[in-house]
Amino acid sequence: MPHFNVVTYPAGEHEDAPSLVDWFDPGFATGYEEDPANVCPTALGRHGHQALCRARDGRWLFNAWTEQEDSDTYGFVDDATAKAWLLNNGHESAAERWFG
């Protein structure tokens, strides 16, 4: 099974590239797909997609991509962001499961 890198994006003017923070194996994560109604075109006319994964250690990973090759990115998000994403994408039962 492939491993995916998790990155953080530059927060200050002295950083110019994403930094590797961690990696995860999707075989040990619970994944949630976006609501197709939330898919939107990007500035380049491609469609932006999203997914959310809960790693086995309880951390949430936000996945974003377009049809462009090598556009797949993963980053950690907090519980509030994960809950909002689940609710906005029709995963009410998952939000209830993980957040009560």
Sequence and secondary structure as in RCSB ss.txt:
>XXXX:A:sequence
MPHFNVVTYPAGEHEDAPSLVDWFDPGFATGYEEDPANVCPTALGRHGHQALCRARDGRWLFNAWTEQEDSDTYG
FVDDATAKAWLLNNGHESAAERWFG
>XXXX:A:secstr
   EEEEE   STT  S EEEEEE GGGEEEEE  GGG EE TTS EEEEEEEEETTS EEEEEE SSTT  EEE
EE HHHHHHHHHHTT HHHHHHHH 
